[in-house]
């Protein structure tokens, strides 16, 4: 292990200790070798449902033997949640340990054209681990914005939803404010979702190939928006490309003494749903199920590479999803075969209901996490930062990881030491929910997302303004207990207000939330005059 990059402080302290002892008793000199910190691989699937993995859904019809094997070799979390029911805000939470609604992104997602969301001075998982001597790499779908060069800074264009919005981008120049500025030594990927232009790979700030065409797909499963495309960007090969590069990265790092962190952010099985030819029809269900099976196979290949490289035993692996399954998977067709991507939970991607944010979550760490173990504790993707800080024994500062709790006690079966008090959920339209113990309070009528009852739909105003569910008794969120349990509702309401007002949900000094959204509009979630207001008690 390279002591210049890790453990130098610990070594210095040991030296002082040995010097002090030698002055008194002169014992035989000895050298303590600090344990090499584990490599960390964080695999984030995109729009993969809780019920799509066999280890989480005994009634599931999609075969996922490799991910199931990962669960058998490690710990399965049955109550894990993405901090949002959609892509961008979850990715913000994974890397910063902070809920995205504390940033200017108060609802929705960024596009492939959006500027960088995370300030360069905010601690990320990558920048934290670099302090601990890690080599860090990002491969995949970024979707947190970076700054494209432009031809004319005076031109005002659209946000990136339409083809003409990209006319002013200059693809001959470097990209700035990239993952490299947030702690990643190596960064390779594309800017938004795979259905969001521009379709361009960027490697360490440099566009990898000439942007020389406009592409579009209008197929039911395979669609992507019309937009500029680089000559080396082939939609069908993006997921295989990211996996192969990750496999190559692991091979290259295996002979190095420094520990590494690899953030593999998949663009799949999000649309466009593009299983390669060898996987088409393999599931016997539909292309979405084929795509999930293809991902599972690549996960198996990555795990095999770890074993063959001799570093499996000192590698901590996390496999999870950024939110629930999208309706683009075609729930109706899957239901005909008896498969439900949301398992027993209500709703899907974008929703405040459990199907929107309860996700599969697996951790394998040989020698530390008991094989075949299961945790039913409520956890959140924001917990990665505090977990890594705990792992390398670097305490977080007051303005770092405001919503992050270490999972190390759970991984080592010390559940009584796990300190998460409650978890905040967030839907695509900015609606809130808070979960503490078995109880979940939703601060809106309906789904807050894409399933019925939808926001602004007919009859939505006739529904109760708030929903309270006991998930231990009612996992499907069918019986609203708001009116018959006002005490519990008030308790959770006050807790939510304190989390907003303190700028954090963890103990520590008060922090500030961004007071405006991306458009500069004032944000006040405690005002009943706002669309998704949380009334003060």
MIFIVEX-715986 format. One record per residue (C-alpha): residue in three letters; z, x negated, y. Coordinates in steps of 0.5 Angstrom, whole numbers, plus 500, padded with zeros to 3 digits. Each point is the difference from the previous one (the first is absolute). Layout:
code / Z / X / Y
Ala / Z / X / Y
...
This chain:
code / Z / X / Y
Unk / 500 / 500 / 500
Unk / 498 / 498 / 507
Unk / 507 / 499 / 503
Unk / 497 / 499 / 507
Unk / 498 / 507 / 500
Unk / 506 / 503 / 496
Unk / 507 / 499 / 500
Unk / 501 / 494 / 505
Unk / 506 / 504 / 503
Unk / 503 / 501 / 493
Unk / 499 / 493 / 498
Unk / 503 / 497 / 507
Unk / 506 / 504 / 499
Unk / 501 / 497 / 493
Unk / 499 / 493 / 503
Unk / 506 / 501 / 505
Unk / 504 / 503 / 494
Unk / 499 / 495 / 495
Unk / 501 / 495 / 506
Unk / 507 / 503 / 502
Unk / 502 / 500 / 492
Unk / 498 / 493 / 499
Unk / 505 / 497 / 506
Unk / 506 / 503 / 496
Unk / 499 / 500 / 493
Unk / 493 / 496 / 499
Unk / 498 / 505 / 494
Unk / 493 / 498 / 496
Unk / 494 / 502 / 504
Unk / 496 / 506 / 498
Unk / 494 / 504 / 503
Unk / 500 / 507 / 500
Unk / 493 / 503 / 499
Unk / 499 / 506 / 504
Unk / 496 / 506 / 496
Unk / 493 / 500 / 502
Unk / 499 / 507 / 503
Unk / 495 / 504 / 496
Unk / 493 / 501 / 502
Unk / 499 / 507 / 503
Unk / 494 / 505 / 498
Unk / 500 / 506 / 504
Unk / 494 / 505 / 497
Unk / 499 / 506 / 505
Unk / 495 / 505 / 497
Unk / 497 / 505 / 505
Unk / 501 / 508 / 499
Unk / 503 / 499 / 493
Unk / 504 / 506 / 497
Unk / 507 / 500 / 497
Unk / 497 / 503 / 494
Unk / 494 / 496 / 499
Unk / 504 / 495 / 497
Unk / 502 / 501 / 492
Unk / 507 / 497 / 501
Unk / 501 / 505 / 506
Unk / 497 / 506 / 497
Unk / 501 / 501 / 492
Unk / 495 / 506 / 501
Unk / 495 / 496 / 504
Unk / 493 / 499 / 497
Unk / 497 / 494 / 503
Unk / 501 / 494 / 496
Unk / 504 / 494 / 503
Unk / 502 / 495 / 495
Unk / 501 / 494 / 504
Unk / 504 / 503 / 506
Unk / 504 / 504 / 494
Unk / 501 / 493 / 497
Unk / 503 / 497 / 507
Unk / 505 / 506 / 500
Unk / 502 / 498 / 493
Unk / 501 / 493 / 502
Unk / 504 / 502 / 506
Unk / 503 / 505 / 504
Unk / 497 / 507 / 502
Unk / 503 / 504 / 506
Unk / 499 / 507 / 500
Unk / 502 / 502 / 507
Unk / 496 / 495 / 504
Unk / 497 / 502 / 506
Unk / 494 / 498 / 505
Unk / 503 / 500 / 507
Unk / 494 / 504 / 502
Unk / 495 / 505 / 496
Unk / 494 / 496 / 503
Unk / 497 / 493 / 500
Unk / 501 / 496 / 506
Unk / 508 / 502 / 502
Unk / 502 / 499 / 493
Unk / 497 / 493 / 500
Unk / 503 / 499 / 507
Unk / 507 / 501 / 496
Unk / 498 / 496 / 494
Unk / 499 / 494 / 505
Unk / 505 / 501 / 505
Unk / 506 / 504 / 497
Unk / 500 / 505 / 505
Unk / 497 / 507 / 501
Unk / 494 / 500 / 503
Unk / 501 / 506 / 504
Unk / 505 / 495 / 504
Unk / 493 / 497 / 502
Unk / 495 / 503 / 505
Unk / 497 / 503 / 493
Unk / 504 / 507 / 500
Unk / 495 / 503 / 495
Unk / 493 / 499 / 497
Unk / 497 / 494 / 498
Unk / 496 / 494 / 503
Unk / 492 / 499 / 499
Unk / 496 / 494 / 498
Unk / 499 / 499 / 508
Unk / 507 / 500 / 502
Unk / 504 / 495 / 504
Unk / 506 / 496 / 496
Unk / 506 / 505 / 500
Unk / 505 / 494 / 498
Unk / 502 / 496 / 506
Unk / 500 / 492 / 498
Unk / 507 / 499 / 502
Unk / 503 / 506 / 495
Unk / 502 / 497 / 493
Unk / 496 / 502 / 494
Unk / 502 / 498 / 493
Unk / 495 / 495 / 500
Unk / 503 / 496 / 506
Unk / 507 / 501 / 497
Unk / 498 / 497 / 494
Unk / 496 / 494 / 503
Unk / 507 / 498 / 503
Unk / 502 / 500 / 493
Unk / 495 / 495 / 498
Unk / 495 / 505 / 497
Unk / 492 / 500 / 500
Unk / 498 / 506 / 502
Unk / 493 / 504 / 499
Unk / 497 / 507 / 501
Unk / 494 / 503 / 496
Unk / 498 / 507 / 501
Unk / 500 / 506 / 505
Unk / 504 / 498 / 506
Unk / 499 / 507 / 504
Unk / 505 / 497 / 505
Unk / 495 / 498 / 506
Unk / 497 / 494 / 502
Unk / 496 / 498 / 506
Unk / 493 / 500 / 500
Unk / 496 / 496 / 505
Unk / 496 / 504 / 504
Unk / 493 / 499 / 504
Unk / 503 / 504 / 507
Unk / 507 / 500 / 501
Unk / 498 / 506 / 505
Unk / 497 / 505 / 495
Unk / 505 / 505 / 498
Unk / 498 / 503 / 493
Unk / 503 / 504 / 495
Unk / 505 / 499 / 495
Unk / 496 / 498 / 494
Unk / 499 / 507 / 497
Unk / 492 / 500 / 502
Unk / 495 / 495 / 498
Unk / 498 / 499 / 508
Unk / 508 / 498 / 501
Unk / 498 / 493 / 497
Unk / 494 / 498 / 505
Unk / 504 / 496 / 504
Unk / 503 / 496 / 495
Unk / 498 / 493 / 499
Unk / 500 / 498 / 493
Unk / 497 / 492 / 502
Unk / 507 / 499 / 502
Unk / 507 / 499 / 497
Unk / 505 / 505 / 499
Unk / 507 / 499 / 504
Unk / 507 / 503 / 499
Unk / 499 / 500 / 492
Unk / 505 / 499 / 494
Unk / 500 / 493 / 501
Unk / 504 / 501 / 507
Unk / 505 / 504 / 496
Unk / 502 / 495 / 495
Unk / 494 / 499 / 495
Unk / 498 / 493 / 498
Unk / 494 / 503 / 497
Unk / 496 / 507 / 502
Unk / 494 / 503 / 497
Unk / 498 / 508 / 500
Unk / 497 / 506 / 504
Unk / 503 / 503 / 506
Unk / 501 / 507 / 498
Unk / 499 / 505 / 494
Unk / 494 / 499 / 496
Unk / 497 / 506 / 503
Unk / 501 / 498 / 507
Unk / 495 / 495 / 504
Unk / 499 / 495 / 501
Unk / 499 / 497 / 493
Unk / 501 / 493 / 501
Unk / 504 / 495 / 497
Unk / 505 / 495 / 504
Unk / 503 / 494 / 497
Unk / 505 / 496 / 505
Unk / 497 / 503 / 506
Unk / 493 / 499 / 498
Unk / 494 / 505 / 498
Unk / 498 / 498 / 494
Unk / 492 / 502 / 500
Unk / 495 / 503 / 505
Unk / 501 / 507 / 502
Unk / 493 / 502 / 499
Unk / 499 / 507 / 497
Unk / 503 / 507 / 501
Unk / 503 / 504 / 494
Unk / 502 / 507 / 498
Unk / 502 / 504 / 494
Unk / 500 / 507 / 499
Unk / 502 / 501 / 493
Unk / 506 / 505 / 498
Unk / 504 / 494 / 497
Unk / 496 / 494 / 503
Unk / 500 / 502 / 508
Unk / 501 / 495 / 505
Unk / 499 / 501 / 508
Unk / 493 / 497 / 503
Unk / 501 / 493 / 503
Unk / 499 / 493 / 501
Unk / 500 / 496 / 493
Unk / 500 / 492 / 499
Unk / 495 / 498 / 495
Unk / 505 / 497 / 495
Unk / 504 / 507 / 500
Unk / 498 / 504 / 494
Unk / 505 / 507 / 500
Unk / 500 / 500 / 492
Unk / 502 / 493 / 499
Unk / 506 / 500 / 506
Unk / 506 / 501 / 495
Unk / 497 / 495 / 494
Unk / 499 / 495 / 506
Unk / 507 / 501 / 502
Unk / 503 / 499 / 493
Unk / 496 / 494 / 499
Unk / 502 / 497 / 506
Unk / 507 / 501 / 498
Unk / 499 / 498 / 493
Unk / 497 / 493 / 503
Unk / 506 / 500 / 505
Unk / 505 / 500 / 495
Unk / 496 / 495 / 496
Unk / 500 / 495 / 506
Unk / 507 / 501 / 502
Unk / 503 / 499 / 493
Unk / 500 / 493 / 500
Unk / 503 / 499 / 507
Unk / 508 / 499 / 501
Unk / 500 / 505 / 505
Unk / 502 / 508 / 499
Unk / 494 / 505 / 502
Unk / 500 / 507 / 503
Unk / 494 / 504 / 498
Unk / 499 / 506 / 504
Unk / 494 / 504 / 496
Unk / 499 / 506 / 504
Unk / 494 / 504 / 496
Unk / 496 / 505 / 503
Unk / 500 / 504 / 493
Unk / 500 / 505 / 497
Unk / 499 / 503 / 508
Unk / 493 / 502 / 501
Unk / 494 / 498 / 499
Unk / 502 / 501 / 493
Unk / 496 / 494 / 497
Unk / 501 / 499 / 493
Unk / 495 / 494 / 497
Unk / 495 / 502 / 495
Unk / 504 / 498 / 494
Unk / 506 / 505 / 502
Unk / 496 / 506 / 502
Unk / 502 / 505 / 495
Unk / 505 / 496 / 497
Unk / 506 / 505 / 501
Unk / 496 / 506 / 498
Unk / 503 / 504 / 506
Unk / 496 / 498 / 507
Unk / 498 / 494 / 504
Unk / 507 / 500 / 503
Unk / 503 / 499 / 493
Unk / 495 / 495 / 498
Unk / 502 / 496 / 507
Unk / 507 / 500 / 498
Unk / 499 / 497 / 493
Unk / 496 / 494 / 503
Unk / 505 / 499 / 505
Unk / 505 / 500 / 494
Unk / 496 / 495 / 496
Unk / 499 / 495 / 506
Unk / 508 / 500 / 501
Unk / 500 / 498 / 492
Unk / 495 / 494 / 502
Unk / 505 / 498 / 506
Unk / 506 / 500 / 495
Unk / 496 / 496 / 495
Unk / 499 / 495 / 505
Unk / 507 / 499 / 502
Unk / 502 / 499 / 493
Unk / 494 / 495 / 498
Unk / 502 / 496 / 507
Unk / 507 / 499 / 497
Unk / 503 / 504 / 506
Unk / 502 / 507 / 498
Unk / 507 / 498 / 499
Unk / 501 / 498 / 507
Unk / 496 / 506 / 503
Unk / 503 / 506 / 503
Unk / 494 / 506 / 500
Unk / 500 / 506 / 503
Unk / 495 / 506 / 499
Unk / 500 / 506 / 504
Unk / 496 / 505 / 504
Unk / 499 / 501 / 508
Unk / 501 / 508 / 499
Unk / 499 / 505 / 495
Unk / 493 / 502 / 497
Unk / 494 / 503 / 505
Unk / 497 / 507 / 499
Unk / 494 / 496 / 499
Unk / 502 / 498 / 493
Unk / 498 / 507 / 499
Unk / 507 / 503 / 497
Unk / 496 / 507 / 498
Unk / 496 / 496 / 495
Unk / 505 / 495 / 498
Unk / 505 / 507 / 498
Unk / 495 / 502 / 496
Unk / 501 / 494 / 495
Unk / 508 / 501 / 501
Unk / 501 / 494 / 505
Unk / 503 / 501 / 507
Unk / 500 / 494 / 504
Unk / 507 / 502 / 504
Unk / 503 / 501 / 493
Unk / 506 / 506 / 501
Unk / 500 / 499 / 508
Unk / 497 / 504 / 505
Unk / 494 / 498 / 504
Unk / 496 / 494 / 501
Unk / 498 / 494 / 505
Unk / 501 / 502 / 507
Unk / 506 / 505 / 499
Unk / 507 / 500 / 501
Unk / 502 / 503 / 493
Unk / 501 / 495 / 495
Unk / 493 / 499 / 497
Unk / 498 / 497 / 507
Unk / 505 / 494 / 499
Unk / 504 / 500 / 494
Unk / 496 / 494 / 496
Unk / 500 / 496 / 494
Unk / 504 / 493 / 501
Unk / 501 / 495 / 495
Unk / 503 / 493 / 500
Unk / 500 / 495 / 495
Unk / 504 / 493 / 501
Unk / 501 / 497 / 493
Unk / 507 / 497 / 499
Unk / 503 / 505 / 506
Unk / 497 / 507 / 499
Unk / 502 / 503 / 493
Unk / 494 / 502 / 496
Unk / 499 / 507 / 500
Unk / 505 / 502 / 505
Unk / 500 / 506 / 504
Unk / 503 / 501 / 507
Unk / 501 / 507 / 503
Unk / 502 / 498 / 507
Unk / 496 / 502 / 506
Unk / 496 / 494 / 503
Unk / 495 / 499 / 505
Unk / 494 / 495 / 501
Unk / 503 / 498 / 506
Unk / 506 / 496 / 496
Unk / 495 / 494 / 498
Unk / 502 / 496 / 506
Unk / 508 / 501 / 499
Unk / 498 / 498 / 493
Unk / 497 / 494 / 501
Unk / 505 / 498 / 505
Unk / 505 / 501 / 495
Unk / 496 / 496 / 495
Unk / 500 / 494 / 504
Unk / 506 / 501 / 504
Unk / 498 / 500 / 507
Unk / 504 / 506 / 504
Unk / 495 / 505 / 504
Unk / 501 / 500 / 507
Unk / 502 / 506 / 504
Unk / 493 / 501 / 502
Unk / 497 / 499 / 493
Unk / 499 / 505 / 494
Unk / 504 / 506 / 504
Unk / 499 / 505 / 494
Unk / 500 / 495 / 494
Unk / 505 / 499 / 494
Unk / 500 / 495 / 495
Unk / 498 / 502 / 493
Unk / 504 / 494 / 497
Unk / 506 / 504 / 498
Unk / 496 / 505 / 496
Unk / 495 / 494 / 497
Unk / 506 / 497 / 497
Unk / 504 / 507 / 498
Unk / 505 / 499 / 506
Unk / 499 / 507 / 502
Unk / 506 / 501 / 504
Unk / 498 / 494 / 504
Unk / 494 / 504 / 503
Unk / 501 / 503 / 507
Unk / 494 / 504 / 502
Unk / 503 / 506 / 503
Unk / 494 / 505 / 501
Unk / 493 / 500 / 500
Unk / 495 / 503 / 505
Unk / 493 / 502 / 498
Unk / 494 / 501 / 505
Unk / 494 / 505 / 499
Unk / 493 / 498 / 503
Unk / 501 / 505 / 506
Unk / 507 / 497 / 502
Unk / 504 / 505 / 496
Unk / 507 / 497 / 498
Unk / 505 / 501 / 494
Unk / 506 / 496 / 498
Unk / 503 / 499 / 493
Unk / 507 / 499 / 499
Unk / 503 / 500 / 493
Unk / 497 / 507 / 496
Unk / 498 / 503 / 507
Unk / 494 / 500 / 504
Unk / 499 / 503 / 507
Unk / 493 / 501 / 502
Unk / 499 / 501 / 508
Unk / 494 / 505 / 500
Unk / 497 / 506 / 496
Unk / 495 / 498 / 495
Unk / 497 / 494 / 497
Unk / 499 / 496 / 507
Unk / 494 / 497 / 496
Unk / 494 / 503 / 496
Unk / 503 / 504 / 495
Unk / 502 / 508 / 501
Unk / 503 / 502 / 505
Unk / 496 / 495 / 504
Unk / 502 / 499 / 508
Unk / 497 / 505 / 504
Unk / 498 / 505 / 495
Unk / 500 / 507 / 500
Unk / 507 / 503 / 499
Unk / 504 / 493 / 501
Unk / 504 / 502 / 506
Unk / 503 / 506 / 495
Unk / 503 / 495 / 496
Unk / 507 / 497 / 501
Unk / 499 / 494 / 505
Unk / 504 / 495 / 495
Unk / 501 / 499 / 493
Unk / 506 / 498 / 496
Unk / 499 / 498 / 492
Unk / 505 / 498 / 495
Unk / 495 / 495 / 496
Unk / 505 / 499 / 494
Unk / 500 / 508 / 499
Unk / 493 / 501 / 503
Unk / 495 / 494 / 499
Unk / 494 / 504 / 502
Unk / 503 / 503 / 506
Unk / 499 / 507 / 499
Unk / 507 / 503 / 503
Unk / 501 / 499 / 507
Unk / 508 / 499 / 501
Unk / 500 / 499 / 507
Unk / 503 / 507 / 502
Unk / 505 / 500 / 495
Unk / 503 / 493 / 501
Unk / 500 / 499 / 507
Unk / 506 / 495 / 499
Unk / 495 / 495 / 496
Unk / 494 / 501 / 505
Unk / 505 / 498 / 506
Unk / 502 / 494 / 497
Unk / 493 / 498 / 498
Unk / 498 / 502 / 507
Unk / 505 / 496 / 504
Unk / 498 / 494 / 495
Unk / 493 / 500 / 502
Unk / 502 / 500 / 507
Unk / 504 / 494 / 500
Unk / 495 / 496 / 496
Unk / 495 / 502 / 506
Unk / 505 / 499 / 505
Unk / 502 / 493 / 497
Unk / 493 / 497 / 499
Unk / 502 / 499 / 493
Unk / 503 / 503 / 493
Unk / 504 / 493 / 498
Unk / 506 / 498 / 503
Unk / 499 / 495 / 506
Unk / 499 / 500 / 508
Unk / 496 / 506 / 503
Unk / 493 / 499 / 500
Unk / 494 / 503 / 504
Unk / 495 / 504 / 498
Unk / 493 / 500 / 503
Unk / 500 / 506 / 506
Unk / 493 / 501 / 499
Unk / 495 / 502 / 495
Unk / 493 / 496 / 500
Unk / 497 / 504 / 505
Unk / 506 / 499 / 505
Unk / 502 / 507 / 499
Unk / 508 / 500 / 501
Unk / 504 / 501 / 493
Unk / 506 / 504 / 499
Unk / 502 / 502 / 493
Unk / 506 / 504 / 503
Unk / 497 / 505 / 504
Unk / 498 / 507 / 498
Unk / 495 / 500 / 505
Unk / 496 / 495 / 496
Unk / 495 / 502 / 494
Unk / 505 / 497 / 494
Unk / 507 / 500 / 504
Unk / 506 / 499 / 497
Unk / 505 / 504 / 503
Unk / 507 / 497 / 502
Unk / 506 / 504 / 497
